[in-house]
């Protein structure tokens, strides 16, 4: 019995670490979408984003057998993230200064609830990815004497819920940190949007690997080669962007 709970405890630690990695994507998207809001509304938008993420993840735990087959949800999320990332990069490098100024003014005028709605769209796509990863890890555990809950062994369900809550706590701290970082180094905003678009590509790969789509093998999103490609590109974007971006204070001196 002791070895059983030790296995559960170890799996929970691994799951929390995995949720932390997956939460970084979600947190960055929340930070980028909410960045234009005033400080108080920004905090509220993040809190609503966390609440939405919790609701969507909790629903996904119960409906995962159904949600796993609705590949269109992640396809919409992928398209949305690629769109907002690509739109920003296009505006930044290919539009006139006057047009960029108009776009920034329009974005700054975007209301609170439309911003929360945009966060919600992203949350739904991330919820499915997060819960699928958690379930895949938990189902490998041995069954216990606890009653079933949500169609899963009670202990497995508990591990998934605790891992999910831990991931949401990490999202909140990470989202606030990303916003502070973007305020200190405005040059990182374009880098953040590039990363958002790249995360959209990751969701697109997951969608294209769905058994009902079949463009890539079903195991490809979790393969070593794709993991190396994804993190290699993401880290490269982040590192290069960090060195070419400047702090706000240095920009003011100029």
URNOR-V552790 format. One record per residue. N is the residue number from 1. D_FIRST is the distance of its C-alpha to the first C-alpha in Angstrom with 2 decimals. Layout:
{{N/D_FIRST} {N/D_FIRST}}
//
This chain:
{{1/0.00} {2/3.81} {3/5.43} {4/5.03} {5/6.53} {6/8.61} {7/9.93} {8/10.81} {9/12.47} {10/14.37} {11/15.51} {12/16.70} {13/18.72} {14/20.23} {15/21.06} {16/22.77} {17/24.77} {18/25.71} {19/26.75} {20/28.77} {21/30.67} {22/31.32} {23/32.31} {24/35.05} {25/36.98} {26/36.79} {27/37.75} {28/40.75} {29/42.02} {30/41.83} {31/43.65} {32/46.36} {33/47.02} {34/47.17} {35/49.12} {36/52.57} {37/51.87} {38/53.05} {39/50.52} {40/49.59} {41/49.32} {42/47.36} {43/44.65} {44/44.67} {45/44.48} {46/41.41} {47/39.76} {48/40.68} {49/39.41} {50/35.98} {51/36.03} {52/37.10} {53/34.42} {54/31.76} {55/33.35} {56/33.73} {57/30.18} {58/28.73} {59/31.06} {60/30.17} {61/26.45} {62/27.56} {63/30.38} {64/28.99} {65/29.65} {66/33.21} {67/33.71} {68/32.65} {69/35.72} {70/38.12} {71/39.06} {72/42.22} {73/40.40} {74/39.39} {75/42.82} {76/44.48} {77/42.31} {78/43.18} {79/46.86} {80/46.90} {81/45.42} {82/47.73} {83/50.61} {84/50.22} {85/49.63} {86/52.51} {87/54.81} {88/54.44} {89/55.11} {90/58.09} {91/59.48} {92/59.00} {93/60.76} {94/63.07} {95/64.41} {96/67.29} {97/66.82} {98/68.40} {99/66.04} {100/63.02} {101/64.27} {102/64.66} {103/61.15} {104/59.69} {105/61.71} {106/60.51} {107/56.86} {108/57.31} {109/58.72} {110/55.74} {111/54.41} {112/51.12} {113/49.81} {114/50.77} {115/48.78} {116/45.72} {117/46.20} {118/46.26} {119/43.00} {120/41.51} {121/42.60} {122/40.77} {123/37.65} {124/37.34} {125/37.42} {126/34.93} {127/32.53} {128/32.25} {129/31.74} {130/29.07} {131/27.03} {132/27.44} {133/25.98} {134/23.01} {135/22.34} {136/22.81} {137/20.11} {138/17.58} {139/18.12} {140/16.81} {141/13.20} {142/11.12} {143/11.57} {144/9.57} {145/10.84} {146/13.05} {147/16.74} {148/18.66} {149/20.92} {150/23.75} {151/23.04} {152/19.61} {153/16.01} {154/15.76} {155/13.15} {156/15.32} {157/18.37} {158/17.29} {159/16.78} {160/20.23} {161/21.88} {162/20.80} {163/21.93} {164/25.11} {165/25.93} {166/25.51} {167/27.86} {168/30.37} {169/30.48} {170/31.24} {171/33.90} {172/35.67} {173/35.93} {174/36.85} {175/39.46} {176/41.17} {177/41.16} {178/42.66} {179/45.39} {180/46.28} {181/46.44} {182/48.71} {183/50.93} {184/51.31} {185/51.86} {186/53.59} {187/54.10} {188/50.40} {189/50.84} {190/52.05} {191/49.21} {192/46.72} {193/48.38} {194/48.24} {195/44.49} {196/44.21} {197/46.21} {198/44.04} {199/40.89} {200/42.85} {201/43.29} {202/39.52} {203/39.13} {204/42.04} {205/40.33} {206/37.21} {207/39.63} {208/41.59} {209/38.45} {210/37.48} {211/37.57} {212/40.43} {213/42.46} {214/41.77} {215/43.91} {216/41.15} {217/38.25} {218/35.21} {219/33.16} {220/35.94} {221/34.88} {222/31.66} {223/33.43} {224/34.03} {225/37.79} {226/37.77} {227/35.32} {228/37.69} {229/40.73} {230/39.40} {231/38.29} {232/41.28} {233/43.73} {234/42.06} {235/41.98} {236/45.54} {237/46.78} {238/45.15} {239/46.43} {240/49.93} {241/50.17} {242/49.23} {243/52.01} {244/54.67} {245/53.95} {246/55.58} {247/54.79} {248/56.61} {249/58.41} {250/59.84} {251/61.05} {252/62.83} {253/64.68} {254/66.09}}
//
